[in-house]
Every structure is written in C-alpha cells, then in structure tokens.
C-alpha cells in the first residue's frame, strides 16, 4: 500500500499542484475500499501496487524517453501478469499506450530488438513455465470465459444482463461514497478526451480493460467484499481524475470555481471521514487466531482434522489455513461427508471432525451416530460485519459480536 501511495502521489505531482496531490492522497487513504481491504491478504493489493507503479513508469517514459523507465515498466507489468489474470491485458494496454504516444521517436528504430524482441521472449518463456505450473488455474479461467453470458433462464434479456449488475453496483458505490468520484472522474476523463490531452489520459487507457467489471464484476454482491474487484484499478482511476479535473478546472483563477472546488472536496472528505471513523478501527475476526490455536491444541501432528465450512461461523473466515501453517496440523475443509470413506486411514493416527452445532445432525445422518465419538464442545467469540436484519442495498453492514458453538468428534 505504501508503494502504491508513493506511485500515486508522484504521478499526480507531475500533473497537478502539490496541494491537490496531497488532497488526492488524503481522500484515497480515508476511502473505505482502500483502507478496508489492506487489512487482508489479497491479490488485489499486490495488483494495486504493480499496476500503478507500471503506470508511473509509462508516464515517465512518455515524458522523458529514457530506456530505464521502459524496462522498469516491463518488469512491474511482467510481475503483474503473474499476480492477477488481468495483468495480461494491462501489459498489452500499457504497451499500446507507449507505442501510440512514442511511435515517431527514434528510440524505436535504434533499439528495436532490445525493446520488443528480447522482452517478448523473456516474458513468453516465463508465461509458458507458469502456464504448465498453474494449468488448472488457466483451465478454470478459460471455462469461465467460455460460459460467460450463458444463463439457465431464457426470460433474462440482454439489456437486463447488462444493466442489472450496473444498477446494483451504483447503489453500493453510493453507500460507500464512491459515486461522487465516479461522476467527477467521468467528467474529467470526458474533458481531457475532448482536449485530446493524451499524456494526461495514460492512466485511463492503461486501466481501461478492467472497466469490463463495471458490467459484470464476477463476484458475490455482498459488500464491502464485492468492492475488491474495483479497488486495484477502477476506483484509483476515478479518484485520480476527480482531483486532476478539479485542479485543472480551478486553475484559471476564477474565484467562484475555486469556491465550488473547495466545497466539493470538503463534501468528499466529510463522507470519507464518516466511514473512516466508523470502520477503520474495527477489525473482523481479530480473536480468530487465538481461537484457532485453542482448537488446534486438541490434535497431534499425526491426526487428520476435518473442518466444516461454517466451523468459525463464516465460510470466508477459514481456520484450516492457520491450523496448517501456524500450528502444524493436518487440517482440511470438508464439504461432502461421503469423502470420508475415501480417506486412507493408515496415513493418520486419528481422524477428527470440527463442526458447528447447527450441522451436527447433518453429519450424524450421513455418517451414523455410532461412528462419531464426542470429544468436547468448543466456543468461538468474534466480531464481524453483518448485513442488517431488514437488509436494504442502501444500508451499510453492521458491526456485530458473535458466539459460535460447536463440537469436536473423532470419526471411527
């Protein structure tokens, strides 16, 4: 996040005055999508850093034509390719932007092999190695692309497919104070397109492939979780052009424009601070590590621990990972009780099942009560964001304290 903020600030500082660059940084760091998701380990966080570092190098290369900036772009964009699948499109869009803005430069004629051939070979070799290493990942991505747009319901029209997700997203963006930046940013982008200020539009054109997510984000509609799909490219673009637009619009020393600009910025900051004060100090599942350790202490390193998806009360709060990597237990999630019959029992001393109380009957019916030997009960206390009881898309998630009760069984 620190590297992203530095790249973001340096890019802005080359375009707008210092005062507005600092305002951009302040509004970004206090916006919920940015400060919230950096509490988690997500590929979007890495992509945010690498994408905006790449954009900075592109802008510097277009401005100064120094080979160092070009090769730095290739390195950061190359890493981005292996961080998220969108990186392939960002690498392509970045290269197209560079080619479009510098195609008449002698730099291309003098060092064509160094610029095109050698980097292409290097990245190609790495991609081939990664493709065979993560073949199933690429297989799933290809399957998702091939099935995109297919629907089991024939009553859904093309317009509904297109606009229904957008309307839902706009409601969520409004809740989190993002819609104002989208409006201002769109005005800014339109203004700069009209002026044909191509250098200033470098961030927009590089990030443009990800704007597809505005039509279909391919993620659960639960928020704030769904915002992660937009946080590494789309939101920063609109934040960036919102402030750049206001700065350029007020630069003509027209007094009323400056007053309007300050009023808009104060409004943006006010809503950001409201969310910042309410959500920044809050940490979901802050006791989960200790609770997981307490459960892990019931098993040895030679046991197999099967963990129900809702053992922690939330399928997204996975305790098998910490049990494996922090407490060195053989733990896996179980979705289908029938899979227990396929386990090679000779590899483990004992097999245990960790299950919340609401799912005990399900496993008893599937496995038989005689095969489930009760060991002990467990209790997990945690805090997390939950939808309001009477859920409306215009309401923000609520902070709630929860107690999850369950039991540990030995499977015979």
C-alpha positions as CSV (number, residue, x, y, z in Angstrom):
1,X,0.0,0.0,0.0
2,X,2.9,2.3,0.8
3,X,4.5,1.8,-2.7
4,X,1.1,2.4,-4.3
5,X,0.6,5.6,-2.4
6,X,4.1,6.8,-3.4
7,X,3.5,6.0,-7.1
8,X,0.0,7.6,-7.0
9,X,1.4,10.7,-5.4
10,X,4.4,11.0,-7.7
11,X,2.2,10.6,-10.8
12,X,-0.2,13.2,-9.5
13,X,2.6,15.6,-8.5
14,X,3.9,15.7,-12.1
15,X,0.4,16.8,-13.3
16,X,-1.2,18.9,-10.6
17,X,-0.1,21.2,-7.8
18,X,1.3,19.8,-4.6
19,X,-1.8,20.9,-2.6
20,X,-4.1,18.9,-4.8
21,X,-1.7,15.9,-4.8
22,X,-1.9,15.8,-1.0
23,X,-5.7,16.1,-1.1
24,X,-5.8,13.1,-3.5
25,X,-3.6,11.1,-1.2
26,X,-5.8,12.0,1.8
27,X,-9.0,11.1,0.1
28,X,-7.6,7.8,-1.1
29,X,-6.3,6.7,2.2
30,X,-9.5,7.6,4.0
31,X,-11.8,5.9,1.5
32,X,-13.2,2.6,2.8
33,X,-12.4,0.4,-0.2
34,X,-8.7,1.2,0.2
35,X,-8.2,1.1,4.0
36,X,-10.5,-1.8,4.5
37,X,-9.0,-4.3,2.0
38,X,-5.5,-3.7,3.1
39,X,-6.4,-5.4,6.3
40,X,-6.5,-8.7,4.3
41,X,-4.0,-10.7,2.2
42,X,-5.5,-10.3,-1.3
43,X,-4.1,-10.5,-4.8
44,X,-5.8,-7.2,-5.5
45,X,-3.5,-5.5,-3.0
46,X,-0.4,-6.6,-5.0
47,X,-2.1,-5.7,-8.2
48,X,-2.8,-2.2,-7.0
49,X,0.9,-1.6,-6.3
50,X,2.2,-3.2,-9.5
51,X,-0.4,-1.5,-11.8
52,X,0.2,2.0,-10.6
53,X,3.9,1.5,-10.5
54,X,3.6,0.4,-14.1
55,X,1.5,3.4,-15.0
56,X,4.1,5.7,-13.3
57,X,6.9,4.2,-15.4
58,X,4.8,4.6,-18.6
59,X,4.1,8.2,-17.9
60,X,7.8,8.9,-17.1
61,X,8.9,7.1,-20.3
62,X,6.4,9.0,-22.5
63,X,7.7,12.2,-20.9
64,X,11.5,11.6,-20.9
65,X,12.0,8.7,-23.4
66,X,14.5,7.1,-21.0
67,X,15.1,3.3,-21.6
68,X,15.3,2.7,-17.9
69,X,11.7,3.8,-17.5
70,X,10.6,1.5,-20.3
71,X,12.4,-1.6,-18.8
72,X,11.1,-0.7,-15.4
73,X,7.5,-0.8,-16.8
74,X,8.2,-4.2,-18.4
75,X,9.4,-5.6,-15.0
76,X,6.5,-4.3,-13.0
77,X,3.9,-5.2,-15.6
78,X,5.5,-8.6,-16.1
79,X,5.1,-9.3,-12.4
80,X,1.5,-8.1,-12.6
81,X,0.8,-10.7,-15.2
82,X,1.6,-13.4,-12.7
83,X,-0.3,-11.7,-9.9
84,X,-3.7,-11.4,-11.5
85,X,-5.0,-12.6,-14.8
86,X,-5.9,-9.0,-15.8
87,X,-2.2,-8.3,-15.8
88,X,-2.0,-9.7,-19.3
89,X,-4.4,-7.1,-20.6
90,X,-2.7,-4.3,-18.6
91,X,0.7,-5.3,-20.1
92,X,-0.9,-5.2,-23.6
93,X,-2.7,-1.8,-23.0
94,X,0.4,-0.3,-21.5
95,X,2.5,-1.3,-24.5
96,X,-0.2,0.0,-26.9
97,X,-0.2,3.4,-25.0
98,X,3.6,3.6,-25.2
99,X,3.6,2.8,-28.9
100,X,0.8,5.3,-29.7
101,X,2.5,8.2,-27.8
102,X,6.1,7.5,-28.9
103,X,5.8,5.7,-32.3
104,X,7.6,8.5,-34.1
105,X,10.6,8.5,-31.7
106,X,14.0,7.3,-32.9
107,X,14.1,5.2,-29.8
108,X,12.1,2.5,-31.5
109,X,14.3,2.4,-34.6
110,X,17.6,2.3,-32.9
111,X,16.8,-0.4,-30.3
112,X,14.0,-2.4,-31.8
113,X,15.4,-5.8,-30.6
114,X,16.1,-4.6,-27.1
115,X,12.7,-3.0,-26.9
116,X,10.5,-5.7,-28.5
117,X,12.1,-9.0,-29.2
118,X,14.1,-9.7,-26.0
119,X,11.4,-8.7,-23.5
120,X,8.8,-10.7,-25.5
121,X,11.0,-13.8,-25.5
122,X,11.7,-13.4,-21.7
123,X,8.1,-12.9,-20.8
124,X,6.9,-15.6,-23.1
125,X,9.3,-18.2,-21.5
126,X,8.1,-17.2,-18.1
127,X,4.5,-17.4,-19.2
128,X,4.9,-20.9,-20.6
129,X,6.6,-22.1,-17.4
130,X,3.8,-20.6,-15.3
131,X,1.1,-22.0,-17.6
132,X,2.2,-25.6,-17.1
133,X,2.8,-24.9,-13.4
134,X,-0.7,-23.5,-12.9
135,X,-2.5,-25.3,-15.7
136,X,-5.7,-25.8,-13.7
137,X,-6.0,-22.1,-12.9
138,X,-5.9,-21.2,-16.6
139,X,-8.3,-24.0,-17.3
140,X,-10.8,-22.6,-14.9
141,X,-10.4,-19.1,-16.3
142,X,-10.9,-20.3,-19.8
143,X,-14.0,-22.2,-18.7
144,X,-15.4,-19.1,-17.1
145,X,-14.8,-17.0,-20.2
146,X,-16.4,-19.7,-22.5
147,X,-19.5,-19.8,-20.3
148,X,-19.8,-16.1,-19.8
149,X,-23.2,-14.8,-20.7
150,X,-24.9,-18.2,-20.7
151,X,-28.0,-18.3,-18.5
152,X,-30.3,-21.0,-17.4
153,X,-33.2,-18.5,-17.6
154,X,-34.4,-17.6,-21.0
155,X,-36.5,-14.8,-19.6
156,X,-33.5,-12.6,-18.9
157,X,-32.9,-10.2,-21.8
158,X,-29.6,-8.9,-22.9
159,X,-30.4,-5.4,-21.5
160,X,-31.2,-6.9,-18.1
161,X,-27.9,-8.8,-18.1
162,X,-26.1,-5.7,-18.9
163,X,-27.8,-3.1,-16.7
164,X,-28.9,-5.1,-13.7
165,X,-25.4,-5.5,-12.3
166,X,-24.6,-1.9,-13.1
167,X,-27.6,-0.6,-11.2
168,X,-26.8,-2.8,-8.2
169,X,-23.1,-1.6,-8.3
170,X,-24.2,2.0,-8.4
171,X,-26.3,1.6,-5.3
172,X,-23.4,0.0,-3.4
173,X,-21.0,2.7,-4.7
174,X,-23.4,5.4,-3.4
175,X,-23.4,3.7,0.1
176,X,-19.6,3.9,0.3
177,X,-19.2,7.4,-1.1
178,X,-17.7,6.2,-4.4
179,X,-20.4,7.5,-6.7
180,X,-19.2,11.2,-6.4
181,X,-15.8,10.2,-7.5
182,X,-17.3,8.2,-10.4
183,X,-19.2,11.3,-11.6
184,X,-16.3,13.7,-11.2
185,X,-13.8,11.3,-12.7
186,X,-16.1,10.7,-15.7
187,X,-16.4,14.4,-16.2
188,X,-12.6,14.7,-16.0
189,X,-11.9,11.9,-18.5
190,X,-14.5,13.3,-20.9
191,X,-13.0,16.8,-20.6
192,X,-9.4,15.6,-21.3
193,X,-10.6,13.4,-24.2
194,X,-12.2,16.5,-25.7
195,X,-9.0,18.4,-25.3
196,X,-7.0,15.4,-26.7
197,X,-4.6,15.6,-23.8
198,X,-3.3,12.1,-24.4
199,X,-0.4,12.2,-22.0
200,X,-2.7,13.0,-19.1
201,X,-5.0,10.1,-20.1
202,X,-2.3,7.5,-19.8
203,X,-3.7,6.0,-16.5
204,X,-7.2,5.8,-18.0
205,X,-6.1,4.0,-21.2
206,X,-3.8,1.5,-19.3
207,X,-6.5,0.6,-16.8
208,X,-9.3,0.6,-19.4
209,X,-9.5,-3.2,-19.9
210,X,-10.6,-3.6,-16.3
211,X,-13.7,-1.4,-16.8
212,X,-15.4,-4.5,-18.1
213,X,-16.0,-5.3,-14.4
214,X,-18.5,-2.4,-14.3
215,X,-20.8,-4.6,-16.5
216,X,-20.1,-7.9,-14.8
217,X,-17.7,-8.0,-11.7
218,X,-17.8,-11.8,-11.5
219,X,-18.0,-11.7,-7.7
220,X,-20.6,-12.1,-4.9
221,X,-22.8,-9.0,-4.4
222,X,-22.1,-9.0,-0.7
223,X,-20.5,-5.7,0.3
224,X,-18.0,-4.4,1.2
225,X,-16.4,-7.7,-0.2
226,X,-17.6,-7.1,-3.7
227,X,-15.6,-3.7,-3.8
228,X,-12.3,-5.6,-4.0
229,X,-13.0,-6.2,-7.7
230,X,-12.7,-2.5,-8.4
231,X,-10.2,-1.4,-5.8
232,X,-6.9,-2.0,-7.7
233,X,-7.7,-0.2,-11.0
234,X,-11.2,1.3,-11.5
235,X,-11.5,3.3,-8.2
236,X,-8.0,4.7,-8.3
237,X,-8.6,5.9,-11.9
238,X,-11.8,7.8,-10.9
239,X,-10.2,9.2,-7.7
240,X,-7.2,10.4,-9.8
241,X,-9.2,12.1,-12.5
242,X,-11.7,13.6,-10.0
243,X,-8.9,15.6,-8.3
244,X,-7.0,16.3,-11.5
245,X,-10.2,17.7,-13.1
246,X,-10.9,19.9,-10.1
247,X,-7.4,21.2,-10.1
248,X,-7.3,22.0,-13.8
249,X,-10.9,23.4,-13.7
250,X,-9.9,25.9,-10.9
251,X,-6.5,26.8,-12.4
252,X,-8.0,29.7,-14.4
253,X,-8.1,31.9,-11.3
254,X,-11.9,32.2,-11.4
255,X,-13.0,32.8,-7.9
256,X,-16.3,31.0,-7.9
257,X,-14.8,27.9,-9.4
258,X,-12.3,27.7,-6.6
259,X,-15.1,28.1,-4.0
260,X,-17.1,25.3,-5.7
261,X,-14.0,23.1,-5.8
262,X,-13.3,23.5,-2.1
263,X,-17.0,22.8,-1.3
264,X,-16.9,19.6,-3.4
265,X,-13.6,18.5,-1.8
266,X,-15.0,19.2,1.7
267,X,-18.1,17.1,0.9
268,X,-16.0,14.2,-0.3
269,X,-13.7,14.4,2.7
270,X,-16.7,14.6,5.1
271,X,-18.3,11.4,3.9
272,X,-14.9,9.6,3.8
273,X,-14.2,10.6,7.4
274,X,-17.6,9.3,8.5
275,X,-16.8,5.9,7.1
276,X,-13.2,6.1,8.2
277,X,-14.1,6.8,11.9
278,X,-16.7,4.1,11.9
279,X,-14.8,1.3,10.2
280,X,-11.1,1.9,10.3
281,X,-10.6,0.9,14.0
282,X,-12.7,-2.2,13.5
283,X,-11.0,-5.5,12.8
284,X,-13.0,-8.5,11.7
285,X,-12.2,-11.8,13.5
286,X,-9.4,-10.2,15.5
287,X,-9.5,-13.1,18.0
288,X,-9.7,-15.8,15.4
289,X,-6.0,-16.7,15.5
290,X,-6.2,-17.4,19.3
291,X,-9.5,-19.3,18.9
292,X,-8.0,-21.4,16.2
293,X,-4.9,-22.2,18.4
294,X,-7.2,-23.3,21.2
295,X,-9.0,-25.8,18.8
296,X,-5.6,-26.9,17.3
297,X,-4.3,-27.9,20.8
298,X,-6.8,-30.8,20.8
299,X,-4.9,-32.6,18.0
300,X,-1.5,-34.0,17.3
301,X,0.6,-33.6,14.1
302,X,-0.3,-37.1,13.1
303,X,-4.1,-36.6,13.2
304,X,-6.3,-35.5,10.3
305,X,-8.7,-32.7,11.2
306,X,-11.8,-32.3,9.0
307,X,-13.3,-28.8,9.4
308,X,-16.8,-27.9,8.4
309,X,-17.2,-24.9,6.2
310,X,-19.1,-23.0,8.9
311,X,-17.0,-24.1,11.9
312,X,-15.9,-20.5,12.5
313,X,-19.4,-19.1,11.7
314,X,-18.4,-17.8,8.3
315,X,-17.3,-19.7,5.3
316,X,-14.9,-16.9,4.3
317,X,-13.0,-17.0,7.7
318,X,-11.0,-20.1,7.0
319,X,-9.4,-21.7,10.1
320,X,-7.8,-24.6,8.2
321,X,-5.0,-22.4,6.8
322,X,-3.8,-21.1,10.2
323,X,-4.1,-24.7,11.6
324,X,-1.9,-25.9,8.8
325,X,0.8,-23.2,8.6
326,X,0.8,-21.8,12.1
327,X,0.0,-24.8,14.3
328,X,1.3,-27.6,12.0
329,X,-1.9,-29.7,12.0
330,X,-3.2,-31.7,9.1
331,X,-6.5,-29.8,8.6
332,X,-8.7,-29.7,5.5
333,X,-12.2,-28.4,4.8
334,X,-14.9,-31.0,4.3
335,X,-18.0,-30.4,2.1
336,X,-19.2,-33.9,1.4
337,X,-19.3,-36.5,4.3
338,X,-19.1,-39.2,1.6
339,X,-15.5,-38.2,1.0
340,X,-14.5,-39.6,4.5
341,X,-14.9,-43.1,3.1
342,X,-12.2,-42.4,0.6
343,X,-9.5,-41.4,3.2
344,X,-6.5,-43.7,3.6
345,X,-6.7,-44.1,7.4
346,X,-3.3,-45.8,7.5
347,X,-1.7,-42.4,7.0
348,X,-3.1,-40.8,10.1
349,X,-3.3,-41.7,13.8
350,X,-6.9,-40.5,14.3
351,X,-9.5,-38.6,12.2
352,X,-11.4,-35.7,13.8
353,X,-14.4,-33.6,12.8
354,X,-14.9,-30.0,13.8
355,X,-18.5,-28.9,13.2
356,X,-20.8,-26.1,14.4
357,X,-23.8,-27.2,16.4
358,X,-26.3,-26.5,13.6
359,X,-24.6,-29.0,11.3
360,X,-24.1,-31.9,13.8
361,X,-27.3,-33.6,12.7
362,X,-26.3,-33.5,9.1
363,X,-23.1,-35.4,9.8
364,X,-24.8,-37.8,12.2
365,X,-27.4,-38.7,9.5
366,X,-24.7,-39.1,6.8
367,X,-22.0,-41.0,8.8
368,X,-24.1,-42.6,11.6
369,X,-24.1,-41.6,15.2
370,X,-22.1,-44.7,16.2
371,X,-19.2,-43.5,14.1
372,X,-19.0,-40.1,15.7
373,X,-17.3,-40.2,19.1
374,X,-17.9,-36.9,21.0
375,X,-14.7,-35.4,22.3
376,X,-15.6,-31.9,23.6
377,X,-17.5,-28.7,22.8
378,X,-15.9,-25.5,21.6
379,X,-16.8,-21.9,21.7
380,X,-15.5,-19.1,19.4
381,X,-16.2,-15.4,20.1
382,X,-15.6,-13.0,17.3
383,X,-16.6,-9.7,15.7
384,X,-17.5,-9.2,12.0
385,X,-19.6,-7.2,9.6
386,X,-23.1,-8.5,9.1
387,X,-26.0,-7.4,6.9
388,X,-28.8,-5.6,8.8
389,X,-31.7,-7.8,9.8
390,X,-34.0,-6.0,7.4
391,X,-31.5,-5.8,4.6
392,X,-31.6,-3.0,2.1
393,X,-28.9,-2.2,-0.5
394,X,-28.9,1.3,0.8
395,X,-27.7,0.3,4.3
396,X,-24.1,-0.3,5.3
397,X,-23.0,-3.6,7.1
398,X,-23.3,-3.5,10.8
399,X,-20.6,-4.4,13.4
400,X,-21.7,-7.4,15.4
401,X,-20.2,-9.6,18.2
402,X,-20.9,-13.3,17.6
403,X,-20.6,-16.6,19.5
404,X,-20.1,-19.8,17.5
405,X,-20.7,-23.0,19.4
406,X,-19.8,-26.4,18.0
407,X,-18.3,-29.8,18.8
408,X,-15.3,-31.9,18.1
409,X,-15.8,-35.6,17.2
410,X,-13.5,-38.5,16.5
411,X,-14.6,-40.4,13.4
412,X,-14.3,-44.2,13.7
